[in-house]
Amino acid sequence: MKNFKVKVFFPIFIALTVTVCALGLAACNKSGTAADTLAVGTTMTVDSLNRLASTGGDSGYNYLMLSSTLAQVPLIYSEGGRISSVLCDISVSDDGLKYTFALKDVFKWHDGKDVTADDLLFTLQSSLGGETVELQSGAAVVTLKKPQARFLDSLLGVLIMPKHLLEGETASTITDEKSVIGCGPFKFIKRNIAAGTVEFEKFDGYPYADRVSFKKVVFRCFGSEDTMRLALKAGEIDIIWNYGYGLNADGASDFEKADGIKLETYTVKAVPKVLFFNNTKLTDTRVKSAIRKAIDYEKIGRIFGTKGASLPREGFVAPDIFGYTQTAQLTRDLVGARALLKEAGYSEDNKFDFELLVRADNNDTQYADLIKTDLEETGLISVKLKSIAGAQQWQAYYRAGSHMASLASVTEAGYGFEAGYATRYLLAADNYVMRDSFPQGNPVCHGNIDIGTPDDLTEFGIIRQALADAKNLDELSEAAAAYQNYIVDNAPCIALLYDSKVQALSKKLEGYRVDATFGILNVQGFITMKKAV
């Protein structure tokens, strides 16, 4: 058996009121925050604690992502490309078919009950589709039908679940008291909706509690990023954190010379903004390719990118990601865009009507305004922006499938779900390139799933299956190349820029670790992170 050494990190973030002392946090240091309290700012509004109503945009999603940094524990994490786990010793058989997950210490749920192998079994069975999961000698064992080069990658972001609390529960039946229970270094204490705060306190039952420096973590939910930046500059919070997002170009430059603040920059698979076509409604590749040519990517990079930003590629996958095959860098070509549109039958008197679905409560609107201007400069496209405020309202319109295209940010975890390489986003509800060969609804499995026999699959379906079934890195690289070539030829989506992630924090924070999914706030990092006095 090959053993995986397991390191330990864990993202965390907290938000504190503008005057921390007003929250009753004693022993304030010069920065305004208590020495034993970590204050984290976020613009993620926590309006629900329901972890089972937590698909992207649903009410419990923000809480689940927030709590994943300190209260809920991921099965595995990735640091610098190396996969490990704080919970388990993980071993894999020589034939690559059997993965064994054995608890490495005595963990407890926040209600006092022990974390058991049954919880591991319950979690893996809930997260995997089509694989055998069973208990063997006190460990959870997954037996694959065939080796999968990306199997562990597919588990990034999966949180261990308490079977005794969640089995049989649904989003409509689970209580908040059950939903907030985790087994991480901090446990949920309270949420103050009026103040926009969520508080956690150190959990003494955590096996590494003696190494955790902070006694309390407070998240403060800000209504705007500008206000949140001011709070960090004033020392009212210690760190800025939003799941899946780093600072934009303005935020990064704003902090470059700020006293007492440092910037942490690191490479991620996440893509800050992508234009996704509804490929069941917009089927003419010439039109999609024309839109791809009409966008001014250099302008987008100047406005939204940090110093680590670069122009995107036609094949979507960035050059520093495993399996990248060289595809053309995206640059603006209005002449080529007009030629394709005319070939598709459009003219100044018969313009292509393009509707772009936009979230009105995030920076989609800024991207959308630029895209509208760029596309209409062809003289052959008329753009309508369908602007909807509120995550749930946006999701409802999106799932109805009447939109022609939408904007989305691809997170690090989302990039790895399903067959990897952001395939989940291409297979989102009513956006199927391979609609007839994939189950209806929003996919939720993290591993390989049966999507039909080879005779049933479209070209994209065959490529996706090859990505999911790759038994080794050579096969994965070959499938990734086919995937990128497909995107070049068919333009089902367009990456608008690549960028590193930049996060801002107080210079007083030391010993933090970078997790590929959650950034500088993560469960593992609490073991080593502390605040200098």
Disulfide bonds with the S-S distance in Angstrom:
Cys21-Cys28 2.46
